[in-house]
Amino acid sequence: MLKQLAQKLDHRLERSFPEQRVFLRSDEGTRFITLSPLTQLIAWTGSAAFVAWAIIATAVLLMDSIGSGSIREQSAREKQLYEQRLQMLANERDARAAEAAAAQARFGLAMDQISLMQSELLATEERRGELETGINVIQSTLRRTMNERDEVRQTVAAMMAEADGEAAAQPGQPAQPEATVEFLTAALQSTAAERDAALAKAAEAENYSENLVYEQRLRQERNDQIFRQLEEAVTVSLEPLDKMFEAAGMSPDNILETVRRGYSGQGGPLMPLVLSTKGEEPDPDAMRANEILGELDRMNLYRIAAEKLPFGMPVKSSFRYTSGFGYRWGRLHAGTDMAAPVGTPIYAPADGVVVHAGWSSGYGRLIKIKHEFGIETRYGHLSAIKVKVGQRVSRGERIGDMGNSGRSTGPHLHYEVRVDGKPTDPMIYIKAARNVF
């Protein structure tokens, strides 16, 4: 059956593939091999299939080579872009650090100027009290001198009247005018000397008062200049802090009130100025100084709050962002991923208490830190943990090392911020503090 079918196929293919013979000659004789039409068809089909396969394979290899080159170029471009972005972030961070250092220097200068101003105000208050006392003494002396002068005049008049009466009553007795004149002359000289001394003291007091008024005017102008500089420095320093808390979605007034309840003590240069007014209106300089001290106290409360909120960076070495906060493949990615080599130090971004330090499914080696205002931060996929549960940590303190533990495709830090248990984008706090720290 098969042989008949093969013969039929050979007969039909004979026109396209006529029978061929291949002769093989040797010393012993000549032999030949007959190639039937079916055999030729099979050989031709196999050759065509091989050629087609070779062409397709070559095209696939070429396409793969081109695609690999394009991917490498794209990776190189992305790497260069990341490096440029990291350099820009580093430059911006250095600029913000310089601005923070300048603000800190201005704050220290303001503290020194306020301390000096407070000392000068207290000294001026003491000198004013001394001047008032001196003027009161001079006035009392003048009144007493004038009263004594009037009494002497009355005594002299009475004595002269008595002498005249005795001379008139006893015309036969000689008068003693020389003794009376000498007594009156001595009394008048004493009164004139006391009057001259009182007038000299009054003139001296008037000159001293004019000098004090002039010095007070100069001091007032200098104080106005100092106040203006301090007010400008305080305004410039407080503005970025206000914007930082507002950018983080937090009410500055509520934050300050919360911190003030926990840290209500005051002292040192931030004590309000209390000067004696003796029933008069409060001193404008003291009121102005107290307003500046109030703003500086507000700045100090901001500093305390900033230490307790995650405004710091958990990674200070060079790194790159590999994944942000948001939904990914239908699931919420509750943090921000920062990639760097294994062992890169991890730092606490704010003051807090460690509530977890160990292995956690998916997170690998995990640290949880509880902060104020209901905030918690998490640090996953670590290679080493350097804190213990219950330990208090400060902003900038090293807590662990970056790693690749848990469900991770490469060494990186998974950084989370949770407010009242709800995940929040950590970049909100990082970007909010970018112009401050």
Secondary structure, DSSP 8 states (H G I E B T S, - for coil): -HHHHHHHHHHHHTTTS--EEEEEE-SS-EEEEEE-HHHHHHHHHHHHHHHHHHHHHHHHHHHHHHHHHHHHHHHHHHHHHHHHHHHHHHHHHHHHHHHHHHHHHHHHHHHHHHHHHHHHHHHHHHHHHHHHHHHHHHHHHHHHHHHHHHHHHHHHHHHHHHHHHHHHH-TTS---HHHHHHHHHHHHHHHHHHHHHHHHHHHHHHHHHHHHHHHHHHHHHHHHHHHHHHHHHHHHHHHHHHHHHHHTT--HHHHHHHHHHH-----GGGS------TTS---HHHHHHHHHHHHHHHHHHHHHHHHHTT-S-S--SS-EEEE-SEEETTEEE-SEEEE--TT-EEE-SS-EEEEEEEEETTTEEEEEEE-STTEEEEEEEEEEE---TT-EE-TT-EEEEEB--SS-SSSEEEEEEEETTEEE-HHHHHHHTTTT-
